[in-house]
Amino acid sequence: RKLKGLNISVIFEKEHVNTSELDDELLLTFFGCLSEEESRSLSRNIRWTFKRRMEQGLFITTCAPYGYTLQDGNLIVNEQEKPVVQWIYRQFLSGNSCQKIADTLNYFRVPKEKHNGVWTASGIRYLLLNEKYFGDALVQKTYTTDTLPYVRKANQGQREQFYIEHAQDAMITKEEAEK
């Protein structure tokens, strides 16, 4: 209705309906509801597929953490960034704070793609606590809500999580991570 009021047409490709050619408000509402329900059904099916793949340990991550690249759905160690990750762990184990580590990396302009290339204490903390660096993977750390508008949220127990051991090559030992 808002789009029609602004003289903007909506085309329902599957139903071959163009709202600029449609005067009946009831039909417009019907096609809108039909499309919305189809979108919900597709979303449910995708979520079900993702959950099955997580249960089987086959879930492919969509975002590579620093030190890894995503190649054909697999996390591959980035050999240029690996020494930085290992240095971060050594610095922390030597007693340096996350803020001091971030400040040092920024001072020496160590490249980082995300967050405008700026290292932060929270980013260092996330790296130190991320199980991917010792080869494992915890999947479904975040989830998307079931209702519109869909919102991405941190998983605080609302959804089941799955732990996959030896999911990718490690950069540090599990013992280092536990320290």
Secondary structure as a PSIPRED ss2 file (coil, helix, strand):
# PSIPRED VFORMAT (PSIPRED V4.0)

   1 R C   1.000  0.000  0.000
   2 K H   0.000  1.000  0.000
   3 L H   0.000  1.000  0.000
   4 K H   0.000  1.000  0.000
   5 G H   0.000  1.000  0.000
   6 L C   1.000  0.000  0.000
   7 N C   1.000  0.000  0.000
   8 I C   1.000  0.000  0.000
   9 S C   1.000  0.000  0.000
  10 V C   1.000  0.000  0.000
  11 I E   0.000  0.000  1.000
  12 F E   0.000  0.000  1.000
  13 E C   1.000  0.000  0.000
  14 K C   1.000  0.000  0.000
  15 E C   1.000  0.000  0.000
  16 H C   1.000  0.000  0.000
  17 V E   0.000  0.000  1.000
  18 N E   0.000  0.000  1.000
  19 T H   0.000  1.000  0.000
  20 S H   0.000  1.000  0.000
  21 E H   0.000  1.000  0.000
  22 L C   1.000  0.000  0.000
  23 D C   1.000  0.000  0.000
  24 D C   1.000  0.000  0.000
  25 E H   0.000  1.000  0.000
  26 L H   0.000  1.000  0.000
  27 L H   0.000  1.000  0.000
  28 L H   0.000  1.000  0.000
  29 T H   0.000  1.000  0.000
  30 F H   0.000  1.000  0.000
  31 F H   0.000  1.000  0.000
  32 G H   0.000  1.000  0.000
  33 C H   0.000  1.000  0.000
  34 L H   0.000  1.000  0.000
  35 S H   0.000  1.000  0.000
  36 E H   0.000  1.000  0.000
  37 E H   0.000  1.000  0.000
  38 E H   0.000  1.000  0.000
  39 S H   0.000  1.000  0.000
  40 R H   0.000  1.000  0.000
  41 S H   0.000  1.000  0.000
  42 L H   0.000  1.000  0.000
  43 S H   0.000  1.000  0.000
  44 R H   0.000  1.000  0.000
  45 N H   0.000  1.000  0.000
  46 I H   0.000  1.000  0.000
  47 R H   0.000  1.000  0.000
  48 W H   0.000  1.000  0.000
  49 T H   0.000  1.000  0.000
  50 F H   0.000  1.000  0.000
  51 K H   0.000  1.000  0.000
  52 R H   0.000  1.000  0.000
  53 R H   0.000  1.000  0.000
  54 M H   0.000  1.000  0.000
  55 E H   0.000  1.000  0.000
  56 Q C   1.000  0.000  0.000
  57 G C   1.000  0.000  0.000
  58 L C   1.000  0.000  0.000
  59 F C   1.000  0.000  0.000
  60 I C   1.000  0.000  0.000
  61 T C   1.000  0.000  0.000
  62 T C   1.000  0.000  0.000
  63 C C   1.000  0.000  0.000
  64 A C   1.000  0.000  0.000
  65 P C   1.000  0.000  0.000
  66 Y C   1.000  0.000  0.000
  67 G C   1.000  0.000  0.000
  68 Y E   0.000  0.000  1.000
  69 T E   0.000  0.000  1.000
  70 L E   0.000  0.000  1.000
  71 Q E   0.000  0.000  1.000
  72 D C   1.000  0.000  0.000
  73 G C   1.000  0.000  0.000
  74 N E   0.000  0.000  1.000
  75 L E   0.000  0.000  1.000
  76 I E   0.000  0.000  1.000
  77 V E   0.000  0.000  1.000
  78 N C   1.000  0.000  0.000
  79 E C   1.000  0.000  0.000
  80 Q C   1.000  0.000  0.000
  81 E C   1.000  0.000  0.000
  82 K H   0.000  1.000  0.000
  83 P H   0.000  1.000  0.000
  84 V H   0.000  1.000  0.000
  85 V H   0.000  1.000  0.000
  86 Q H   0.000  1.000  0.000
  87 W H   0.000  1.000  0.000
  88 I H   0.000  1.000  0.000
  89 Y H   0.000  1.000  0.000
  90 R H   0.000  1.000  0.000
  91 Q H   0.000  1.000  0.000
  92 F H   0.000  1.000  0.000
  93 L H   0.000  1.000  0.000
  94 S C   1.000  0.000  0.000
  95 G C   1.000  0.000  0.000
  96 N C   1.000  0.000  0.000
  97 S C   1.000  0.000  0.000
  98 C H   0.000  1.000  0.000
  99 Q H   0.000  1.000  0.000
 100 K H   0.000  1.000  0.000
 101 I H   0.000  1.000  0.000
 102 A H   0.000  1.000  0.000
 103 D H   0.000  1.000  0.000
 104 T H   0.000  1.000  0.000
 105 L H   0.000  1.000  0.000
 106 N H   0.000  1.000  0.000
 107 Y H   0.000  1.000  0.000
 108 F C   1.000  0.000  0.000
 109 R C   1.000  0.000  0.000
 110 V C   1.000  0.000  0.000
 111 P C   1.000  0.000  0.000
 112 K C   1.000  0.000  0.000
 113 E C   1.000  0.000  0.000
 114 K C   1.000  0.000  0.000
 115 H H   0.000  1.000  0.000
 116 N H   0.000  1.000  0.000
 117 G H   0.000  1.000  0.000
 118 V C   1.000  0.000  0.000
 119 W C   1.000  0.000  0.000
 120 T C   1.000  0.000  0.000
 121 A H   0.000  1.000  0.000
 122 S H   0.000  1.000  0.000
 123 G H   0.000  1.000  0.000
 124 I H   0.000  1.000  0.000
 125 R H   0.000  1.000  0.000
 126 Y H   0.000  1.000  0.000
 127 L H   0.000  1.000  0.000
 128 L H   0.000  1.000  0.000
 129 L H   0.000  1.000  0.000
 130 N C   1.000  0.000  0.000
 131 E H   0.000  1.000  0.000
 132 K H   0.000  1.000  0.000
 133 Y H   0.000  1.000  0.000
 134 F H   0.000  1.000  0.000
 135 G C   1.000  0.000  0.000
 136 D C   1.000  0.000  0.000
 137 A E   0.000  0.000  1.000
 138 L E   0.000  0.000  1.000
 139 V E   0.000  0.000  1.000
 140 Q C   1.000  0.000  0.000
 141 K C   1.000  0.000  0.000
 142 T E   0.000  0.000  1.000
 143 Y E   0.000  0.000  1.000
 144 T E   0.000  0.000  1.000
 145 T C   1.000  0.000  0.000
 146 D C   1.000  0.000  0.000
 147 T C   1.000  0.000  0.000
 148 L C   1.000  0.000  0.000
 149 P C   1.000  0.000  0.000
 150 Y C   1.000  0.000  0.000
 151 V C   1.000  0.000  0.000
 152 R E   0.000  0.000  1.000
 153 K E   0.000  0.000  1.000
 154 A E   0.000  0.000  1.000
 155 N C   1.000  0.000  0.000
 156 Q C   1.000  0.000  0.000
 157 G C   1.000  0.000  0.000
 158 Q C   1.000  0.000  0.000
 159 R C   1.000  0.000  0.000
 160 E C   1.000  0.000  0.000
 161 Q C   1.000  0.000  0.000
 162 F E   0.000  0.000  1.000
 163 Y E   0.000  0.000  1.000
 164 I E   0.000  0.000  1.000
 165 E C   1.000  0.000  0.000
 166 H C   1.000  0.000  0.000
 167 A C   1.000  0.000  0.000
 168 Q C   1.000  0.000  0.000
 169 D C   1.000  0.000  0.000
 170 A C   1.000  0.000  0.000
 171 M C   1.000  0.000  0.000
 172 I C   1.000  0.000  0.000
 173 T C   1.000  0.000  0.000
 174 K H   0.000  1.000  0.000
 175 E H   0.000  1.000  0.000
 176 E H   0.000  1.000  0.000
 177 A H   0.000  1.000  0.000
 178 E H   0.000  1.000  0.000
 179 K C   1.000  0.000  0.000
